[in-house]
Amino acid sequence: MKKLGLCCLVIFSIISCKSPEARRPISVKGGSYIEESVARNIKLYENEKAHFQDIMDANPDQKYEVSQNGFWYTYNTKIESDSLPKPVFGDIVHFDYDVKNINGDVLYTYAETKPDTYIMDKQDLFTGLREGLKLMKAGETATFLFPSTKAYGYYGDQNKISTNTPLICKVTIHSIIEN
């Protein structure tokens, strides 16, 4: 009888020892939030693109080009010489710029942005302007039309540029010091 009790005790202890099971969620949510966000951003981009098209149509004397990075630009002053370099990683660029919203209201003047010195791709600068500088040579002036995704995006600059604001920037590069 002792052996039977001991045997039952061993069997029960083996049966009762099993690995813990993961708890399953009560409800499963789909990717609807992400899908809604994508749809909202596509609609926002299309609206900004339509506004930029209106600006380009209103200035037929300017030849606007679309960049590979998703913004538009035109040269106000273009240097045709191939001997002048465009800035690359690590080069020091001296430039100034102003910032306007899509309605042409000035958000930051040249004086407020001051002549700026920027080390290419090593310092913080919003995406569109960083990529726009790479298209220019020293002595050139260009006007850029940046959709909000290439400007300050969802957060703005926490000062004068609010959320999802497309920007128009007129940029002049004064010099490029090669690294």
C-alpha positions in Angstrom: 0.0 0.0 0.0 2.9 2.3 0.7 4.3 1.6 -2.6 1.0 2.4 -4.3 0.7 5.7 -2.5 4.3 6.6 -3.3 3.8 5.6 -6.9 0.6 7.8 -7.1 2.4 10.7 -5.5 5.2 10.5 -8.1 2.7 10.2 -11.0 0.7 13.2 -9.7 3.9 15.3 -9.3 5.0 14.5 -12.8 1.6 15.3 -14.3 1.3 18.5 -12.4 4.7 19.9 -13.6 4.2 21.4 -17.0 5.6 24.5 -18.7 3.7 27.8 -18.2 1.4 28.7 -21.1 1.5 32.2 -22.6 -1.5 34.3 -21.9 -3.4 35.2 -25.1 -4.8 38.8 -25.6 -8.5 39.2 -25.0 -9.0 41.1 -28.2 -6.8 41.2 -31.3 -6.4 44.6 -33.0 -5.5 44.9 -36.7 -3.2 47.5 -38.3 -6.1 49.9 -38.9 -4.3 52.8 -37.2 -1.3 52.4 -39.4 -3.4 52.1 -42.5 -5.4 55.3 -41.5 -2.1 57.1 -40.9 -0.7 56.1 -44.3 -4.0 57.2 -46.0 -3.9 60.6 -44.1 -0.3 61.2 -45.0 -0.9 60.4 -48.7 -3.8 62.9 -48.7 -1.7 65.5 -47.0 1.2 65.1 -49.5 -1.3 65.3 -52.4 -2.7 68.6 -51.1 0.7 70.0 -50.6 1.8 68.9 -54.1 -1.3 70.6 -55.5 -0.4 73.9 -53.7 3.1 73.7 -55.0 1.8 73.1 -58.6 -0.2 76.3 -58.3 2.9 78.2 -57.2 4.9 76.7 -60.1 2.1 77.5 -62.6 1.9 81.1 -61.3 5.7 81.5 -62.1 6.0 80.2 -65.6 9.3 82.1 -66.1 10.9 79.8 -63.5 11.9 76.3 -64.5 11.2 74.1 -61.5 12.8 70.7 -61.2 11.8 67.8 -59.0 14.5 66.3 -56.9 15.0 62.6 -56.3 14.4 63.4 -52.7 10.8 64.5 -53.1 10.9 68.3 -53.3 10.9 70.9 -56.0 13.5 73.6 -56.7 14.5 76.3 -59.2 17.7 78.2 -59.6 17.5 82.0 -59.2 21.2 82.2 -59.9 22.9 79.2 -61.5 26.5 78.7 -62.3 27.0 76.6 -65.4 30.7 75.8 -64.7 31.4 72.2 -64.0 34.7 73.1 -62.3 33.0 74.3 -59.1 32.2 71.4 -56.7 28.9 70.7 -55.0 29.2 70.0 -51.2 29.7 66.4 -50.1 30.0 64.7 -46.7 32.2 66.7 -44.3 32.5 69.9 -46.4 31.9 73.2 -44.6 29.1 75.2 -46.3 28.5 78.9 -45.6 25.0 79.9 -46.6 22.0 81.9 -45.7 18.3 81.3 -46.3 14.8 82.5 -45.5 11.8 80.4 -44.7 8.2 81.1 -45.8 5.0 79.1 -45.5 3.1 78.0 -48.5 1.1 81.3 -48.6 4.4 83.3 -48.8 4.3 84.5 -45.3 7.8 85.0 -43.9 8.5 82.7 -40.9 12.2 83.3 -40.6 14.1 86.1 -42.4 17.7 86.0 -43.5 18.6 88.0 -40.4 16.9 85.5 -38.1 18.6 82.5 -39.7 21.9 84.4 -39.9 24.6 83.4 -42.3 24.9 79.8 -41.3 27.8 77.4 -41.3 27.0 73.8 -41.8 29.2 70.7 -41.9 27.6 68.5 -44.5 25.8 65.5 -42.9 27.5 66.0 -39.6 25.2 68.6 -38.0 21.5 68.8 -37.5 19.5 70.4 -40.3 16.1 69.6 -41.6 16.0 66.9 -44.3 15.0 69.0 -47.2 17.5 71.7 -46.7 20.3 69.2 -46.1 19.5 67.5 -49.4 18.9 70.8 -51.2 22.4 72.1 -50.3 23.9 69.1 -52.1 22.4 70.3 -55.4 24.1 73.7 -55.3 27.5 75.2 -55.9 29.1 78.2 -54.3 27.6 81.5 -55.6 24.2 79.9 -56.5 20.8 80.9 -55.2 17.9 78.5 -55.4 14.3 78.5 -54.2 13.1 75.2 -52.7 9.5 74.0 -52.2 9.6 71.5 -49.4 6.6 69.3 -48.5 6.1 69.0 -44.7 7.6 65.5 -44.7 10.9 67.1 -45.9 10.6 70.1 -43.6 9.8 69.8 -40.0 7.1 67.1 -40.3 4.6 66.3 -37.6 6.3 68.2 -34.8 7.2 71.5 -36.4 10.1 73.4 -35.0 8.4 74.1 -31.7 8.5 77.8 -32.5 7.2 79.5 -35.6 6.7 76.4 -37.8 3.7 74.5 -36.8 2.8 70.8 -37.5 2.7 69.6 -41.1 3.8 72.9 -42.6 5.2 72.8 -46.1 8.0 75.4 -46.6 9.4 77.6 -49.3 13.1 78.4 -48.7 15.4 80.7 -50.7 19.0 79.6 -50.2 22.3 81.2 -51.2 25.6 79.4 -50.8 28.4 81.8 -50.3 31.3 79.3 -50.1 32.2 75.7 -49.8 35.3 74.6 -47.9 36.2 71.1 -49.0 37.2 68.7 -46.2 
